[in-house]
Amino acid sequence: MHVLVNGVRLFVDVANPGLVADGPIMRQKPTLLMLHGGPGFDHVPFKDAFSTLSDVAQIIFYDHRGNGRSEGDDPSTWNLAQWGDDVKGLCDALGIVKPIVCGLSFGGFVAQSYATRHPEHPGKLILLSTAARIDFPTIFSTFSRIGGAEIGALAESYWSNPTADGRAAYWQRCVPFYRHRREPTADPLRAIMKTEVALHFNGPRNEHGRFDFHVELAKLACPVLMINGEHDPIVPVALAEATARSLPSHLVRFERLPHCGHVVHDDDPQQVFSLIRAFVADQGPIAVQP
C-alpha cells in the first residue's frame, strides 16, 4: 500500500497484526518500524529476516522517499533531514505512538536524523551497522585489511568519485565483504535499485561525507540498542563505538559482535535477533555494558 507522507506517497508493507488474542483479552503489540539500507535500495532484502520478530512486535516496512516503490523524484529532497522527517510523518499518518525505530546501515543514518530532529517521539531506537559520522580513510583501510589491497583500492575508487560504472564494479567485488561468512547467497536480491539516488548521496563530497550527529545524539531521551560487527568494512566498528559514546550513557547498550561483518543479521542471526527481542520486551532501565 501507499501512504501519503509530507507530500509524497511512500510504499508501506505490514508483516503481521498488531492486535492479537491473549487469553480472554486482546493485546496490542509494540510497533517496530524498519528503515532499510542504501540509499538507492528498498526494504525487500531484509523483509524475511526481520519479519521473524513478529512474535514480539508488529513489523512495518517501508521504502524511503525516492527509493524502491515510493514516490519522490526531486533530488533536492534526497537528504537526511527530509528522510528523517518522513519517519515521523509516516508514524503520524498511521497513528503510531512511541515507535521502536530500527535503522540498518543507511537506515541508521535516517534513524539518527529522525531521533535528533524529534527526540521526544521514538519509544526506542535500534541502530544496526551504522554510525553518527563516516570517516572514509578508515573505510578504505578497513577494506584493505579485510579484503586485500586490490579490494581496498576499488572501494576507494568508487567512494571517492561515485559513478554508475564504479558502483557496478564495487557491487560485484566489494559488497561480498560486507558479510564476514561470505558464503554465496542462495536467494536472488529482488531489490529495486535506484542508482541515481545512491550517487546523489554517496561519497565524501556529498552528504554521506558531511553529516555528523555526534553532538545532537546527546538530546535523545529513549533507550538505544546498537549492534555492530567487528569485521564491518563499510561502517568500521571504531566509528560505531564512537557513536555509542556520544549517546546518553544511561540509555545506550552497545554490542560488538566478534564474528560479524556489516550484515550482522545474516552473519549471526541467533545473537542479533535474541538481542533485539530482549530489547523490545524490556520494560525497565536499560542494562549498560561495562
C-alpha positions as CSV (number, residue, x, y, z in Angstrom):
1,M,0.0,0.0,0.0
2,H,1.0,3.6,-0.3
3,V,0.7,6.2,2.4
4,L,0.8,10.0,1.8
5,V,3.7,11.4,3.9
6,N,4.9,15.0,3.6
7,G,3.6,15.4,0.0
8,V,4.7,12.0,-1.5
9,R,3.3,8.5,-1.3
10,L,5.6,6.1,0.5
11,F,5.3,2.4,-0.1
12,V,4.4,0.6,3.2
13,D,4.0,-3.1,4.0
14,V,2.9,-4.6,7.3
15,A,4.2,-8.0,8.3
16,N,1.6,-9.0,10.9
17,P,-1.3,-7.9,13.1
18,G,-0.6,-5.6,16.0
19,L,-3.7,-6.5,18.0
20,V,-3.6,-10.2,19.0
21,A,-5.7,-12.5,21.2
22,D,-4.1,-13.2,24.6
23,G,-6.4,-15.4,26.6
24,P,-9.7,-13.6,27.3
25,I,-8.3,-10.2,26.1
26,M,-6.8,-8.5,23.0
27,R,-3.2,-7.4,23.5
28,Q,-1.6,-4.6,21.5
29,K,2.0,-5.3,20.4
30,P,4.5,-2.5,20.2
31,T,5.2,-1.3,16.6
32,L,8.7,-1.8,15.1
33,L,9.3,0.4,12.1
34,M,12.1,-0.9,9.9
35,L,14.4,1.6,8.0
36,H,16.2,-0.1,5.1
37,G,19.8,0.5,3.9
38,G,21.0,2.1,0.8
39,P,20.2,4.6,-0.4
40,G,19.0,3.5,-3.8
41,F,17.7,0.3,-2.4
42,D,14.4,-1.0,-0.9
43,H,13.1,-2.9,2.1
44,V,12.7,-6.3,0.4
45,P,16.1,-8.0,1.0
46,F,15.7,-7.9,4.8
47,K,12.0,-8.4,5.0
48,D,12.0,-12.2,5.6
49,A,14.7,-12.0,8.3
50,F,13.1,-9.2,10.3
51,S,9.6,-10.5,9.9
52,T,10.6,-13.2,12.4
53,L,10.3,-10.5,15.1
54,S,6.5,-10.7,14.6
55,D,6.3,-12.6,17.9
56,V,7.2,-9.5,19.9
57,A,6.1,-6.6,17.7
58,Q,4.1,-5.5,14.8
59,I,6.7,-5.0,12.0
60,I,6.2,-2.2,9.5
61,F,8.4,-1.9,6.4
62,Y,8.6,1.0,4.0
63,D,10.8,2.4,1.2
64,H,12.4,5.7,1.8
65,R,11.4,8.7,-0.4
66,G,12.9,8.3,-3.8
67,N,13.7,4.6,-3.2
68,G,12.1,1.3,-4.2
69,R,8.3,1.6,-4.7
70,S,8.0,5.0,-3.0
71,E,7.4,8.3,-4.8
72,G,9.8,11.3,-4.7
73,D,11.8,12.1,-7.8
74,D,13.0,15.5,-6.7
75,P,16.8,15.2,-5.8
76,S,16.5,18.3,-3.6
77,T,14.5,16.1,-1.2
78,W,17.0,13.2,-1.1
79,N,18.6,14.2,2.1
80,L,18.8,13.0,5.7
81,A,16.6,15.9,7.1
82,Q,13.8,15.0,4.7
83,W,14.2,11.3,5.1
84,G,14.2,11.7,8.9
85,D,11.1,13.9,8.9
86,D,9.4,11.3,6.8
87,V,9.8,8.7,9.6
88,K,7.8,11.0,11.9
89,G,5.4,11.8,9.1
90,L,4.7,8.2,8.4
91,C,4.1,7.5,12.1
92,D,1.7,10.4,12.3
93,A,-0.2,9.2,9.2
94,L,-0.5,5.7,10.6
95,G,-1.3,6.8,14.2
96,I,1.9,5.2,15.6
97,V,2.8,6.5,19.1
98,K,6.2,5.9,20.6
99,P,7.5,3.6,17.8
100,I,10.5,1.3,18.1
101,V,12.5,2.5,15.1
102,C,15.2,0.2,13.7
103,G,17.7,1.5,11.2
104,L,20.1,-0.7,9.3
105,S,23.3,0.9,7.7
106,F,22.0,4.0,5.8
107,G,18.7,3.4,7.5
108,G,20.6,4.0,10.7
109,F,21.6,7.4,9.4
110,V,18.0,8.2,8.7
111,A,17.0,6.9,12.2
112,Q,19.5,9.2,13.8
113,S,18.2,12.2,11.7
114,Y,14.7,11.4,12.9
115,A,15.6,10.8,16.5
116,T,17.7,14.0,16.8
117,R,15.1,16.2,15.0
118,H,12.2,14.7,17.0
119,P,13.9,13.5,20.3
120,E,10.7,13.0,22.2
121,H,9.0,10.9,19.5
122,P,10.6,7.5,19.5
123,G,9.9,4.9,22.2
124,K,13.1,3.0,21.5
125,L,15.9,3.1,18.8
126,I,17.8,0.2,17.3
127,L,20.9,1.1,15.3
128,L,22.5,-1.7,13.3
129,S,25.8,-1.4,11.5
130,T,25.7,2.4,11.5
131,A,27.5,5.4,12.8
132,A,27.0,9.1,13.6
133,R,29.7,10.1,11.2
134,I,31.5,8.4,8.3
135,D,35.3,8.6,8.0
136,F,36.3,7.4,4.5
137,P,40.0,6.9,5.1
138,T,39.1,4.5,7.9
139,I,36.7,2.7,5.5
140,F,39.5,2.4,2.8
141,S,42.0,1.0,5.3
142,T,39.4,-1.4,6.7
143,F,38.5,-2.7,3.2
144,S,42.3,-3.3,2.6
145,R,42.7,-5.1,5.8
146,I,39.7,-7.4,5.3
147,G,39.8,-7.9,1.5
148,G,43.4,-7.0,0.5
149,A,45.0,-4.1,-1.3
150,E,43.0,-4.6,-4.6
151,I,39.7,-4.5,-2.8
152,G,40.7,-1.5,-0.8
153,A,41.8,0.3,-3.9
154,L,38.5,-0.5,-5.6
155,A,36.5,0.7,-2.6
156,E,38.5,3.9,-2.5
157,S,38.0,4.5,-6.3
158,Y,34.2,4.2,-6.0
159,W,33.6,6.1,-2.8
160,S,36.0,8.9,-3.8
161,N,34.2,9.5,-7.1
162,P,30.8,7.6,-7.3
163,T,29.7,6.7,-10.8
164,A,27.3,4.2,-12.2
165,D,30.1,2.1,-13.7
166,G,32.1,2.3,-10.5
167,R,29.1,1.3,-8.4
168,A,28.6,-1.8,-10.6
169,A,32.2,-2.9,-10.1
170,Y,32.0,-2.1,-6.3
171,W,28.8,-4.1,-6.0
172,Q,30.4,-7.2,-7.7
173,R,33.8,-7.1,-6.0
174,C,33.5,-5.2,-2.6
175,V,29.9,-5.9,-1.4
176,P,30.6,-9.6,-0.8
177,F,33.0,-8.5,2.0
178,Y,30.0,-6.9,3.8
179,R,29.4,-10.5,5.1
180,H,32.0,-12.0,7.4
181,R,31.0,-15.5,6.4
182,R,30.8,-14.6,2.7
183,E,29.0,-17.8,1.6
184,P,27.2,-17.2,-1.7
185,T,23.6,-16.0,-1.2
186,A,21.2,-18.6,-2.4
187,D,18.2,-16.3,-2.9
188,P,18.1,-13.6,-5.6
189,L,18.4,-10.0,-4.4
190,R,14.9,-8.9,-5.8
191,A,15.5,-5.3,-4.7
192,I,14.6,-2.3,-6.9
193,M,17.9,-0.4,-7.4
194,K,17.9,3.4,-7.8
195,T,21.5,4.2,-8.7
196,E,20.8,7.9,-9.2
197,V,19.7,8.2,-5.5
198,A,22.9,6.4,-4.4
199,L,25.1,8.6,-6.5
200,H,23.4,11.7,-5.2
201,F,24.1,10.8,-1.5
202,N,27.3,8.7,-1.6
203,G,30.9,9.8,-1.2
204,P,32.9,12.3,0.8
205,R,31.8,15.3,-1.3
206,N,28.1,14.6,-0.9
207,E,26.0,14.4,2.3
208,H,27.5,11.0,3.1
209,G,30.8,12.7,3.9
210,R,29.3,15.7,5.6
211,F,26.7,14.6,8.1
212,D,27.7,14.3,11.8
213,F,25.2,13.5,14.5
214,H,27.7,13.2,17.4
215,V,26.7,16.4,19.2
216,E,22.9,16.1,18.6
217,L,22.8,12.5,19.9
218,A,23.0,13.8,23.4
219,K,19.4,15.0,23.0
220,L,18.0,11.5,22.8
221,A,15.5,10.5,25.5
222,C,14.8,6.9,24.6
223,P,16.7,3.6,25.1
224,V,19.1,2.8,22.3
225,L,20.4,-0.6,21.2
226,M,23.5,-0.5,18.9
227,I,24.8,-3.7,17.2
228,N,27.9,-3.7,15.0
229,G,30.2,-6.4,13.7
230,E,34.0,-6.4,14.3
231,H,34.6,-7.1,10.6
232,D,32.4,-4.4,9.1
233,P,34.4,-2.7,6.3
234,I,31.8,0.0,5.3
235,V,30.9,1.1,8.9
236,P,34.1,0.1,10.8
237,V,33.4,-0.8,14.4
238,A,35.5,2.1,15.8
239,L,33.1,4.5,14.2
240,A,30.2,2.8,15.8
241,E,31.9,2.7,19.2
242,A,32.5,6.5,18.9
243,T,28.8,6.9,18.2
244,A,27.8,4.9,21.3
245,R,30.0,7.2,23.4
246,S,28.0,10.2,22.1
247,L,24.7,8.8,23.3
248,P,23.5,9.3,26.9
249,S,25.3,6.6,28.8
250,H,22.3,5.5,30.8
251,L,20.3,4.9,27.7
252,V,22.6,3.0,25.4
253,R,23.6,-0.6,25.1
254,F,26.4,-1.4,22.6
255,E,27.0,-4.9,21.3
256,R,30.2,-5.6,19.4
257,L,29.8,-9.0,17.6
258,P,33.1,-10.8,17.0
259,H,32.0,-13.0,14.1
260,C,30.1,-10.4,12.0
261,G,30.6,-8.0,9.2
262,H,28.2,-5.4,8.0
263,V,25.2,-7.7,7.5
264,V,25.0,-8.7,11.2
265,H,21.6,-10.3,10.9
266,D,23.0,-12.7,8.3
267,D,26.3,-13.4,10.0
268,D,24.9,-14.2,13.4
269,P,21.0,-14.2,13.2
270,Q,20.6,-16.0,16.5
271,Q,22.5,-13.4,18.5
272,V,21.2,-10.4,16.7
273,F,17.5,-11.3,17.0
274,S,17.9,-12.5,20.6
275,L,19.3,-9.1,21.5
276,I,16.5,-7.3,19.6
277,R,13.8,-9.4,21.2
278,A,15.1,-8.8,24.7
279,F,15.4,-5.1,24.0
280,V,11.8,-4.8,22.6
281,A,10.4,-6.8,25.6
282,D,12.4,-4.9,28.2
283,Q,10.2,-2.6,30.3
284,G,12.8,-1.5,32.8
285,P,16.0,0.6,32.8
286,I,18.4,-0.5,30.1
287,A,21.4,-2.6,31.2
288,V,24.5,-0.6,30.3
289,Q,27.5,-2.6,29.1
290,P,30.8,-2.2,31.0
